[in-house]
Amino acid sequence: MVAFVSRLLNTPATAEHYLDRQASHRPEALFVSHPGEDPDGAWWNPDLLFGLEHGSLVTPLEFRALFQGIAPRNPTLRQDPDTGMKLTQNTGRANRTPGFDVCISPDKTVSALWAIASHPLQNQIAHAHDDAVRTALDMVVRGYCAWTRIRPKSHAPDVLLPARILGASFQRGTSRTGDPHLRTHVLIFNVAVADTGPYRAFHPRPMLFWQKTIGAIYRNALAWNVTRNLRFDIEYHGTHNEFWRIRGFPEPLLRLWSKRRQSIQNRDAPLPKEARLYKGRALQNLRWDLQALEHIGDPDTFIETLPAFPLPAPNDRRLIDMQNLIDAIPDRLNNAKFPWRYPRFVAEAANATAGLLPPQDAFPVADRIVTDPRLVRLERHNDTADYRADLHHIRLYSLAT
């Protein structure tokens, strides 16, 4: 249940990798005989750049243009005078970075529940996941990582400007080993525009420091959706209860559907070969039902027996434990090798309040933590654009001596 940020290679195959898994994909190559098996991609474009509707289906022509750093056609106007315009100075160069992949995935119990659920419940789980992904993108990426950098023609230092950005999200449901693995890949295009001036490259450095916080806000938002909307109970685990899972799933089934993780952890073992099925989602679900049969019996009956989430009362033990976790966060810096950055406090607050407070409360909780008298903000002098702009990720805190 994490988020990973990776830089993409500037190759046509990279762009097509996102498109050819879509259900509406119609392969042009004669030797490819199957359409995609996953839902169609959706634009993440809350600022409505280029007239692409936020949440609408990704269109291949516009996607490929943005991937290359070229202004796309406006699908609502059909024609646009800026179509084909280069958006960044290095558009067309082989070493250009086309974008950044933010991969967000839930706990294995969520993927397992999604895999065995009936079609209506499966759609509800996928919607809860997508909603949590958008919450993390809106609150963290758009709120704290949307910047572009300008370099004045004089010898003045670089300047960061708040920018509007956009991306494309693609939901996936199967791991490389054929196991259920619900996740979303969000391609943040390397294109940004400030309130004034032309389009420029996206400044990615802040997003790298907020990477773990993206995952924490996602976990918090998904926990809220699972407990409040789907009404499944959750249990916490980890050194500081920073993770959660749906209560009631047998461990052998989770291990059966974690072959990819086991291969990564056991580096001496060969990686299992690809085992996807390309005959439709219904056949894939049947396969997973048969695999789960000896562990849970009938899937519908098993789901009905999963414990329901009890809404916490004012003096609920879970709320007391949550407050104790929050109060103990400053003391954990006593054993830390390095000072903590502000995004770490937001992540810790989101982890401590998962399922009990909505995700937007993680930021005020973090702000209260950093004002704790046990902590002190460290003063650093670093002549970079991020420090001159006093971005949140450069703020360091340690225990007061």
N, C-alpha and C positions, 0 to 999 in steps of 0.2 A: 504494500500500500504506500507507494512512493511516487516521486516525480523525478524524471531524469531530463536534463537539457543537453543536447548534443548539436554540434555544428554539422551542417549538411554539405555533401560534396556537390560540386557544380557539374552534374552529368545528366543527360536526358533520362537515363535509367532510374535515377533517384526520383525525378518528378513522376515518371510513369509508375513507380512502385506504389505511390499514394493512390493513383487513379485506377489501376487495374484490379484492385480488390473490391471496388464498389459493385453493388448489385446491378446497377444500370450500365456497367461497363460492357461495351461491345468490342471485343478484340479485333484489330485490323489485320494482325498477322495470321496467316493461314494455318500455321502449326499450333496456334493457341485455340483450344476448342471449348473453353469454359468461360462463362461470365464470372464476375466477382461474387464472393460469398458474404460480404459484409455490407452494412448500410451505406448509403451514399454519404459523401462528405458534406459538411455544412460550413458556410462562411462564418468566421468569428470577426465581425466588423462593426462594433458598436458605434464607431464614428462615421460609418457609411461612406468610406473612401471609395472613389470611382463609381459610386452609385450601386455597388453590390449590396444587396439586401442582407442585413444581419440575420443569420439563421437559415437563409435559403440554401438550396442545394448547390454544391460546388460545380461550376461549369468548366470543362476541360480547357477550352481555349483561353479563358481568363486566368485559370490557374497556371497554365504553362507560361503565359506572358508575365505574370507577377514573379514566377520562379526565375525567369530570366532577367528580371529587373526592368520590364517594359510596361508601359501604361496599357491596361487591358481595355477591350471594347466594353462599353456600357451596355449590358444586355437589355436594359429597359429602353434605351434610345436607339439601339442597333448601330448607330454611328456616333462617333465622338471625335472631335478635332484633335484630341491629344492621343488617340490610339496610335501605338507604335513608338511613342516618345520614350527615350531613355530616362529612367528615373534616378539613376545614380551615375557617378562619374566613371565607375569601373564596369558598367554594364557591357557585356560582350567579352570580358576577359575570362580566360580559363580558370584563373585562381580566385575568381569572385565567390564569396559565400552567398548562396541564394537565400538562405534562411536558417532557422534553428528549430529543431524538433523538440517539443516538450511532450514527453510520454508520461501519462498519468494512469495508474492502475490501482484497483482496490485490493483488499485482502482476498486471499484464496476462497474464504467462505462466501464472499459476495459472488465471485465467479462461479462457484459451485452451485449456489442457489439459483443463479441466472441460468445455468446449464440445465438443471432438472426441472425448472418451473414450467408451467403451462404457458401458452402463448401470451395471454393477457398479463400474467404476473411477470413474465420475462420482459415484456415491453415496459412495465412499471419500473423494474429494476434498472433497465437500460436508461430510462428517463431520469431516474434518481441519480445515476452515475453521470449522465450528461449535464444535469443541472449543477452537480457538485464541481464538475470540470469548469463550467462557465463561471461559477462563483469564484473559483481560484484564479481564473484568468482575469476576471473583472477587478477583483479586489487587490491582487498582487501584481500581475504583469502590467495591466493597464494603470493601476494606481501608483506603482513604485518603480516600474522598469521601462516605461515608455519615454525614451529620450533619443535625441539625435545630437550629433556633435558637429559644430562648424569650426572651420579653421580660417581665421581672418587672413587676408592677403598680406597684411603687415606682419611684424614679428610678435604680435600680441598672442597670448596663450589661447589654447582651444577653449571653446565655450559650449556648454550643454544647454539645450533648449527642450522644454516639454514637447512631446510629439504625439501625433496620432498614428497608430499602427494597425495592422490587420493580419489575419491568419486564416487557416483552413483546418478544420478538425475532422478526423477520420476515426470512427469507432471500429475496433477489431474485437474478435471473440475467440480466436483460436491461437494457441502457442505454436511454436515450430514443431513441437512433438505431438500435436493433435489434441492437446488437453484444453479444457475450457480456460480461457484467460481473457476476461473482459478488460479492455483498456482503450484509451483514446490517444492518438497521436495528433498533436496540434502543431502545424507548421507555421511559425511566426516568420513572415516574409522579411527579408532584409531591406525593407522600404519604410520610410518614416517621413512625416511632414510636420513642421512646426506651424504655428499660427501665421507666421510670415516667412516668405522665402519659398524656394522650390523643394521638391522631394529630395531627400538625402538617404544615406544608409542609416539603419537602425543601430543604436549604440548598445551592444549586448552585455557589457560588463556588469551592470546592476543585476540583470536576470540571473547570472551565474551565482551571485551571492544570495539571491532570494530563492534559489532552487529548492532547498529543503522546506522553506516556508510555503511554497506553492503546494507541495505535497501535504503539509500539515493542515493548511486551510481546506484542501480538498477532502482530507480524512474527516475533518470536523463537519464540513457541509454534508458529506455522504452519511456520516453518523446521524445527523439531524434528520435527513431524509428517510433513512432506514428505520429509525425509532419512531418518528412522528407521523410519517406518511405510510410506510409499509408496516409499522407496528411490530417489528421483530426486535427481540431483546439482544443486547450485545454484552460482551465481557472484555475486560481490559487485560493486556499483557505487555511484557517488556520490562526493562530495568526500572523505568519510572512510569509505567502504565501509559506509555506514549502511543501504543497501538491498540486496536480493538478488532474483534471478530464477532460474527453472528454466533450466538450461543446455540449449542446442540449438534454441531456437525461432528461425525466420527473422524478421529485423526487418521485412520487407515485410508479413508477415501481421499482426504486432503493430500496425503503422501502419494497416492496413486496418480493424482492429477497435478503433481508438482515435479514431473520428470525433468523439465527444463531447468528448474532451480537446482535440483540434485546434481545435474550434469555440470552446472557452473561451479557449484561448491566442490565437487569431486573432480579436480582438474585432470586427474589421471584417466578418468573414464571417458570413452569416446562419446561425442555428442550424438544423441539419437537422431535418426534421419527424419526428414519431414514426413508427417503422417496426416496432412489435411485431407479432408474429403471435399470434392468439388461437385457434389451431386445435390446440393441444396441444404438449407439449414435444417429442414425436417429430418433428413437422414442423419445429419450430425447429432441432432438432439436424441434420436433413437439410439445411436451408438453410445452416447453418454449415459442414457437411462439404463442400458444393459450393463455398462461398467459399474454403475452405482447400485445395481439391484442387490448384490450380495451384501452390501454395507448398510443400506437404508430401506430396502424393500421397495414398495410402491412409492414413487416420488411424491404424488399428491398427498398420500396419507402421511408421509414423513413431514412434509411442509406444514400440514395441519397440526402436527405435534410439537413444532418448534415453539419455544416459550415466547409469549407476547411481552412487549416492553411496558413496564408499569410506569406511569407518569410520576415523577418524584414529588413528594410532599415537601413542605417547607423545611422540616427537620429530617429529611431523608439522609440516610447514611452516605449515599453517593455524593450528595452535595457537600457534606462535611469532608469526605475524602478529597473531593475536587479542591476545596479551599485549602486543605492541608498541602496538596501538591503545589498549588500556586504560592503559598507562603514559603515553601521549602526551596523554590527556584533560586533565590539569591545565594543561599548557602551552598548550592552545588558548584558555584564558582571557586569555592575553597580548594577543590581538588582538580579544577580545570587547568590544563597546561597553558592555555592561551585565553586572553580576554574574549568575551562574547560580543558579537555584533548585534545591532538592534534586530535584524531579521530573526536571529536565534530566539530572542525573547518572544516574538510574535508566534514562532513555531511552538515553543514550549507552552505558551498560553492556549494555543489552539489544541494542542494534544491534551492538556489537562482538562479542558472544558468540552471535549468531544462528546456529543450525545446529550449534553446537559445545558449548554448555552449555544445559541446560533453563531455561525462563523464570524459575523461582523463584530461580535463582542470580544474577539481575540485581541484586537488592536487596542481598545481602551484598557483591557487587562494588562497587556504588555506595557502600556504607558504608565500604569500604576506600579508595575514591578520595577521599572528603571528609575523611578523616583524614590525607591526604598532607600532609607539612610544607610543601609549596609553596602550600597553600591556607589561607585563614583565613575563619572564619565572621564575617560582618558583624553588628554589633549595631544593631538598628533599634527605634525606639520609635513604635509606631503603635497608637492606642487603638481597635482594632477587635476583634470577637469572634474572628476567625481568629488574630490575634496574641496575644490573651490566652490562647487555647487552645494556642498554640505548635504549630500544625499544620505538617506537613512542608513544605507548599508556600510557607510564608513564610520558610523558612530560606535565606539568601543566602550565597554563597561567592564569593570573589575570590582573586586571587593575592596572597600575602603580599609586602609591600614591605620 
